[in-house]
Amino acid sequence: MPEDWLAVILRFALYLDLMVLFGVPLFSLYALGPSGKSPAIPRLYGTVAAASALAGIVLSIWDVVAMAESMTGASRYSQLSSRVFDMILTGTAVGAAWLVRMAVLAAGLLVGIPWRRDPLRQRAVLAASGAIALATLAWAGHGAMDDALRGALHLAADITHLLAAGMWVGALVAFMLLSSARHADTPDTVQTLSRAASGFATIGTRIVGVLIATGVVNYVLVAGLTLDALFTMPYGWLLLGKLTLFVLMLALAAGNRYRLSPRLATAIRAGDCASAARALHNSLRAEAGLAMLILALVAWLGMLSPLPS
Protein backbone atom coordinates (compact mmCIF):
# COMPACT_ATOMS: atom_id res chain seq x y z
CA MET A 1 0.00 0.00 0.00
CA PRO A 2 1.38 3.44 -0.88
CA GLU A 3 2.12 5.92 1.84
CA ASP A 4 -0.76 8.20 0.83
CA TRP A 5 -3.39 5.51 1.39
CA LEU A 6 -6.17 8.03 2.00
CA ALA A 7 -5.70 9.45 -1.50
CA VAL A 8 -5.99 5.95 -2.98
CA ILE A 9 -9.19 5.24 -1.03
CA LEU A 10 -10.70 8.55 -2.09
CA ARG A 11 -9.77 7.95 -5.73
CA PHE A 12 -11.36 4.50 -5.57
CA ALA A 13 -14.53 5.88 -3.98
CA LEU A 14 -14.80 8.65 -6.59
CA TYR A 15 -14.26 6.24 -9.49
CA LEU A 16 -16.93 3.88 -8.19
CA ASP A 17 -19.41 6.57 -7.21
CA LEU A 18 -19.22 8.56 -10.45
CA MET A 19 -19.34 5.42 -12.59
CA VAL A 20 -22.54 4.44 -10.80
CA LEU A 21 -23.92 7.96 -11.27
CA PHE A 22 -23.21 7.81 -15.00
CA GLY A 23 -23.78 4.15 -15.78
CA VAL A 24 -26.92 3.25 -13.82
CA PRO A 25 -29.28 5.92 -15.25
CA LEU A 26 -27.74 5.46 -18.70
CA PHE A 27 -28.42 1.71 -18.52
CA SER A 28 -31.98 2.48 -17.48
CA LEU A 29 -32.44 4.69 -20.55
CA TYR A 30 -31.15 2.28 -23.19
CA ALA A 31 -32.22 -1.00 -21.53
CA LEU A 32 -35.63 -0.11 -20.10
CA GLY A 33 -36.83 2.73 -22.31
CA PRO A 34 -39.23 5.41 -21.04
CA SER A 35 -40.55 3.39 -18.10
CA GLY A 36 -40.83 -0.30 -18.87
CA LYS A 37 -43.47 -2.56 -17.39
CA SER A 38 -42.04 -2.15 -13.90
CA PRO A 39 -41.96 1.61 -13.16
CA ALA A 40 -40.55 0.92 -9.69
CA ILE A 41 -37.22 -0.13 -11.22
CA PRO A 42 -36.61 3.14 -13.15
CA ARG A 43 -37.51 5.06 -10.00
CA LEU A 44 -35.03 2.96 -8.03
CA TYR A 45 -32.31 3.68 -10.59
CA GLY A 46 -33.08 7.40 -10.37
CA THR A 47 -32.82 7.28 -6.58
CA VAL A 48 -29.49 5.43 -6.74
CA ALA A 49 -28.13 7.99 -9.21
CA ALA A 50 -29.30 10.95 -7.11
CA ALA A 51 -27.67 9.44 -4.02
CA SER A 52 -24.47 8.95 -6.02
CA ALA A 53 -24.50 12.61 -7.08
CA LEU A 54 -24.79 13.69 -3.45
CA ALA A 55 -22.03 11.28 -2.43
CA GLY A 56 -19.88 12.61 -5.27
CA ILE A 57 -20.12 16.13 -3.85
CA VAL A 58 -19.10 14.94 -0.38
CA LEU A 59 -16.23 12.81 -1.71
CA SER A 60 -14.98 15.63 -3.95
CA ILE A 61 -14.87 18.06 -1.02
CA TRP A 62 -13.00 15.52 1.07
CA ASP A 63 -10.64 14.86 -1.85
CA VAL A 64 -9.64 18.50 -2.31
CA VAL A 65 -9.12 18.91 1.44
CA ALA A 66 -6.90 15.81 1.51
CA MET A 67 -5.03 17.14 -1.53
CA ALA A 68 -4.39 20.46 0.21
CA GLU A 69 -3.18 18.67 3.32
CA SER A 70 -0.80 16.53 1.26
CA MET A 71 0.57 19.51 -0.68
CA THR A 72 1.25 21.63 2.41
CA GLY A 73 2.36 18.88 4.77
CA ALA A 74 -0.22 20.00 7.33
CA SER A 75 -0.86 17.53 10.12
CA ARG A 76 -4.42 18.75 10.74
CA TYR A 77 -7.16 20.08 8.49
CA SER A 78 -7.48 23.13 10.75
CA GLN A 79 -4.00 24.24 9.65
CA LEU A 80 -5.12 24.71 6.05
CA SER A 81 -5.69 28.28 4.90
CA SER A 82 -8.02 29.59 2.22
CA ARG A 83 -4.95 30.64 0.22
CA VAL A 84 -4.03 26.98 -0.29
CA PHE A 85 -7.45 26.13 -1.70
CA ASP A 86 -7.41 29.24 -3.88
CA MET A 87 -4.08 28.16 -5.33
CA ILE A 88 -5.34 24.62 -6.05
CA LEU A 89 -8.68 25.61 -7.52
CA THR A 90 -7.58 28.57 -9.62
CA GLY A 91 -3.97 27.70 -10.40
CA THR A 92 -4.06 24.03 -11.42
CA ALA A 93 -5.81 21.96 -14.08
CA VAL A 94 -6.97 19.45 -11.49
CA GLY A 95 -8.52 22.32 -9.53
CA ALA A 96 -10.38 23.58 -12.59
CA ALA A 97 -11.64 20.05 -13.23
CA TRP A 98 -12.79 19.86 -9.59
CA LEU A 99 -14.82 23.06 -10.00
CA VAL A 100 -16.49 21.69 -13.13
CA ARG A 101 -17.27 18.44 -11.32
CA MET A 102 -18.85 20.20 -8.36
CA ALA A 103 -20.92 22.40 -10.68
CA VAL A 104 -22.34 19.53 -12.74
CA LEU A 105 -23.02 17.38 -9.67
CA ALA A 106 -24.90 20.21 -7.99
CA ALA A 107 -26.78 20.99 -11.21
CA GLY A 108 -27.69 17.33 -11.64
CA LEU A 109 -29.16 17.23 -8.15
CA LEU A 110 -30.99 20.55 -8.41
CA VAL A 111 -32.55 19.65 -11.74
CA GLY A 112 -32.93 15.91 -11.21
CA ILE A 113 -34.68 15.89 -7.83
CA PRO A 114 -37.63 18.10 -8.93
CA TRP A 115 -38.08 15.71 -11.88
CA ARG A 116 -38.35 12.61 -9.68
CA ARG A 117 -41.94 12.20 -10.92
CA ASP A 118 -40.59 12.19 -14.47
CA PRO A 119 -38.06 9.30 -14.33
CA LEU A 120 -37.05 9.64 -17.98
CA ARG A 121 -35.91 13.25 -17.64
CA GLN A 122 -34.40 12.65 -14.24
CA ARG A 123 -32.29 9.74 -15.49
CA ALA A 124 -31.19 11.67 -18.58
CA VAL A 125 -30.05 14.66 -16.51
CA LEU A 126 -28.25 12.52 -13.94
CA ALA A 127 -26.53 10.43 -16.62
CA ALA A 128 -25.30 13.59 -18.36
CA SER A 129 -23.99 15.11 -15.14
CA GLY A 130 -22.37 11.78 -14.30
CA ALA A 131 -20.62 11.64 -17.67
CA ILE A 132 -19.10 15.10 -17.24
CA ALA A 133 -18.19 14.50 -13.59
CA LEU A 134 -16.54 11.17 -14.42
CA ALA A 135 -14.59 12.75 -17.29
CA THR A 136 -13.06 15.32 -14.91
CA LEU A 137 -11.21 12.52 -13.11
CA ALA A 138 -8.92 12.25 -16.16
CA TRP A 139 -7.16 15.44 -15.02
CA ALA A 140 -6.21 13.76 -11.73
CA GLY A 141 -4.39 10.87 -13.41
CA HIS A 142 -1.75 10.08 -16.00
CA GLY A 143 -4.03 11.39 -18.75
CA ALA A 144 -2.93 14.92 -17.85
CA MET A 145 0.82 14.23 -17.95
CA ASP A 146 1.38 15.38 -21.56
CA ASP A 147 1.05 18.69 -23.41
CA ALA A 148 -0.09 19.96 -26.81
CA LEU A 149 -1.49 17.44 -29.31
CA ARG A 150 -0.13 14.44 -27.42
CA GLY A 151 -1.78 15.74 -24.26
CA ALA A 152 -5.13 16.19 -26.02
CA LEU A 153 -4.92 12.64 -27.40
CA HIS A 154 -4.02 11.25 -23.99
CA LEU A 155 -6.88 13.04 -22.27
CA ALA A 156 -9.34 11.97 -24.98
CA ALA A 157 -8.27 8.33 -24.65
CA ASP A 158 -8.41 8.49 -20.86
CA ILE A 159 -11.86 10.10 -20.82
CA THR A 160 -13.21 7.57 -23.32
CA HIS A 161 -11.74 4.75 -21.21
CA LEU A 162 -13.40 6.16 -18.08
CA LEU A 163 -16.79 6.50 -19.77
CA ALA A 164 -16.65 2.97 -21.19
CA ALA A 165 -15.71 1.63 -17.77
CA GLY A 166 -18.54 3.66 -16.27
CA MET A 167 -21.02 2.09 -18.67
CA TRP A 168 -19.86 -1.39 -17.67
CA VAL A 169 -19.76 -0.78 -13.91
CA GLY A 170 -23.09 1.02 -14.00
CA ALA A 171 -24.66 -1.82 -15.97
CA LEU A 172 -23.34 -4.33 -13.43
CA VAL A 173 -24.89 -2.39 -10.55
CA ALA A 174 -28.16 -2.00 -12.47
CA PHE A 175 -28.28 -5.72 -13.29
CA MET A 176 -27.56 -6.66 -9.68
CA LEU A 177 -30.43 -4.48 -8.46
CA LEU A 178 -32.74 -5.86 -11.13
CA SER A 179 -31.82 -9.50 -10.41
CA SER A 180 -31.84 -9.29 -6.61
CA ALA A 181 -34.33 -11.44 -4.72
CA ARG A 182 -36.10 -8.30 -3.54
CA HIS A 183 -36.93 -7.11 -7.06
CA ALA A 184 -36.83 -10.26 -9.23
CA ASP A 185 -39.99 -11.62 -7.63
CA THR A 186 -42.53 -10.63 -10.27
CA PRO A 187 -42.94 -11.95 -13.84
CA ASP A 188 -42.65 -8.45 -15.32
CA THR A 189 -39.36 -7.76 -13.54
CA VAL A 190 -37.86 -11.12 -14.52
CA GLN A 191 -38.88 -10.59 -18.14
CA THR A 192 -37.32 -7.13 -18.01
CA LEU A 193 -34.13 -8.69 -16.63
CA SER A 194 -34.07 -11.28 -19.42
CA ARG A 195 -34.63 -8.70 -22.16
CA ALA A 196 -32.01 -6.36 -20.71
CA ALA A 197 -29.45 -9.16 -20.38
CA SER A 198 -30.00 -10.26 -23.98
CA GLY A 199 -29.97 -6.69 -25.28
CA PHE A 200 -26.78 -5.78 -23.42
CA ALA A 201 -24.78 -8.41 -25.32
CA THR A 202 -24.03 -6.17 -28.30
CA ILE A 203 -23.47 -3.07 -26.19
CA GLY A 204 -21.20 -5.00 -23.84
CA THR A 205 -19.08 -6.24 -26.74
CA ARG A 206 -18.61 -2.68 -27.97
CA ILE A 207 -17.70 -1.50 -24.47
CA VAL A 208 -15.02 -4.19 -24.24
CA GLY A 209 -13.63 -3.14 -27.62
CA VAL A 210 -13.42 0.50 -26.52
CA LEU A 211 -11.78 -0.46 -23.21
CA ILE A 212 -9.12 -2.53 -24.97
CA ALA A 213 -8.41 0.08 -27.67
CA THR A 214 -8.17 3.04 -25.28
CA GLY A 215 -6.23 0.95 -22.77
CA VAL A 216 -3.59 0.21 -25.40
CA VAL A 217 -3.42 3.88 -26.41
CA ASN A 218 -3.04 4.95 -22.78
CA TYR A 219 -0.29 2.42 -22.14
CA VAL A 220 1.70 3.46 -25.22
CA LEU A 221 1.39 7.14 -24.30
CA VAL A 222 2.52 6.43 -20.74
CA ALA A 223 5.22 3.76 -21.20
CA GLY A 224 6.05 3.87 -24.90
CA LEU A 225 6.26 1.04 -27.43
CA THR A 226 7.78 -1.43 -24.97
CA LEU A 227 6.58 -4.06 -22.53
CA ASP A 228 9.51 -3.57 -20.16
CA ALA A 229 7.42 -1.46 -17.78
CA LEU A 230 5.10 -4.42 -17.17
CA PHE A 231 7.85 -6.54 -15.64
CA THR A 232 10.34 -4.16 -14.06
CA MET A 233 8.32 -1.71 -11.91
CA PRO A 234 5.49 -1.76 -9.37
CA TYR A 235 3.37 0.18 -11.89
CA GLY A 236 3.72 -2.63 -14.40
CA TRP A 237 3.03 -5.35 -11.85
CA LEU A 238 -0.20 -3.69 -10.78
CA LEU A 239 -1.15 -3.18 -14.42
CA LEU A 240 -0.63 -6.89 -15.07
CA GLY A 241 -2.84 -7.63 -12.08
CA LYS A 242 -5.51 -5.34 -13.51
CA LEU A 243 -5.32 -7.08 -16.89
CA THR A 244 -5.62 -10.49 -15.24
CA LEU A 245 -8.75 -9.42 -13.38
CA PHE A 246 -10.13 -7.92 -16.59
CA VAL A 247 -9.72 -11.25 -18.39
CA LEU A 248 -11.55 -12.99 -15.54
CA MET A 249 -14.34 -10.43 -15.85
CA LEU A 250 -14.59 -11.15 -19.56
CA ALA A 251 -14.90 -14.86 -18.81
CA LEU A 252 -17.77 -14.24 -16.40
CA ALA A 253 -19.44 -11.85 -18.84
CA ALA A 254 -19.18 -14.48 -21.58
CA GLY A 255 -20.79 -17.01 -19.25
CA ASN A 256 -23.62 -14.58 -18.58
CA ARG A 257 -24.15 -13.94 -22.28
CA TYR A 258 -23.88 -17.46 -23.67
CA ARG A 259 -25.09 -19.62 -20.78
CA LEU A 260 -26.98 -17.84 -18.00
CA SER A 261 -29.01 -15.34 -20.06
CA PRO A 262 -30.31 -18.05 -22.46
CA ARG A 263 -31.00 -20.25 -19.43
CA LEU A 264 -33.12 -17.48 -17.90
CA ALA A 265 -35.06 -16.98 -21.14
CA THR A 266 -35.77 -20.71 -21.31
CA ALA A 267 -36.81 -20.79 -17.65
CA ILE A 268 -39.27 -17.93 -18.21
CA ARG A 269 -40.97 -19.86 -20.99
CA ALA A 270 -41.14 -22.91 -18.70
CA GLY A 271 -42.64 -20.85 -15.88
CA ASP A 272 -39.89 -21.60 -13.33
CA CYS A 273 -37.29 -18.84 -13.38
CA ALA A 274 -36.29 -18.40 -9.71
CA SER A 275 -33.23 -20.65 -9.93
CA ALA A 276 -32.05 -19.17 -13.24
CA ALA A 277 -32.46 -15.59 -11.98
CA ARG A 278 -30.53 -16.46 -8.82
CA ALA A 279 -27.69 -18.03 -10.83
CA LEU A 280 -27.41 -14.91 -12.99
CA HIS A 281 -27.44 -12.69 -9.92
CA ASN A 282 -24.63 -14.69 -8.27
CA SER A 283 -22.52 -14.47 -11.43
CA LEU A 284 -23.12 -10.72 -11.59
CA ARG A 285 -22.01 -10.39 -7.96
CA ALA A 286 -18.76 -12.18 -8.77
CA GLU A 287 -18.20 -9.95 -11.81
CA ALA A 288 -18.91 -6.85 -9.72
CA GLY A 289 -16.41 -8.04 -7.11
CA LEU A 290 -13.73 -8.27 -9.80
CA ALA A 291 -14.70 -4.80 -11.02
CA MET A 292 -14.18 -3.42 -7.50
CA LEU A 293 -10.70 -4.96 -7.37
CA ILE A 294 -9.86 -3.45 -10.76
CA LEU A 295 -10.99 0.00 -9.62
CA ALA A 296 -8.87 -0.35 -6.48
CA LEU A 297 -5.83 -1.14 -8.63
CA VAL A 298 -6.62 1.77 -10.95
CA ALA A 299 -6.79 4.11 -7.96
CA TRP A 300 -3.41 2.82 -6.79
CA LEU A 301 -1.88 2.99 -10.27
CA GLY A 302 -2.75 6.67 -10.48
CA MET A 303 -0.47 7.32 -7.50
CA LEU A 304 2.55 5.56 -9.04
CA SER A 305 5.04 6.78 -11.60
CA PRO A 306 4.95 4.76 -14.82
CA LEU A 307 8.53 5.79 -15.58
CA PRO A 308 11.78 4.38 -14.17
CA SER A 309 13.21 6.28 -11.21
Secondary structure, 3 states (H helix, E strand, C coil): CCCCHHHHHHHHHHHHHHHHHHHHHHHHHHHHCCCCCCCHHHHHHHHHHHHHHHHHHHHHHHHHHHHHHHHHCCCCHHHCCHHHHHHHHHHCHHHHHHHHHHHHHHHHHHHHHHHCCCHHHHHHHHHHHHHHHHHHHHHHCHHHCCCHHHHHHHHHHHHHHHHHHHHHHHHHHHHHHHHCCCCCCCHHHHHHHHHHHHHHHHHHHHHHHHHHHHHHHHHHHHHCCCCHHHHHCHHHHHHHHHHHHHHHHHHHHHHHHHHHHHHHHHHHHHCCCHHHHHHHHHHHHHHHHHHHHHHHHHHHHCCCCCCCC
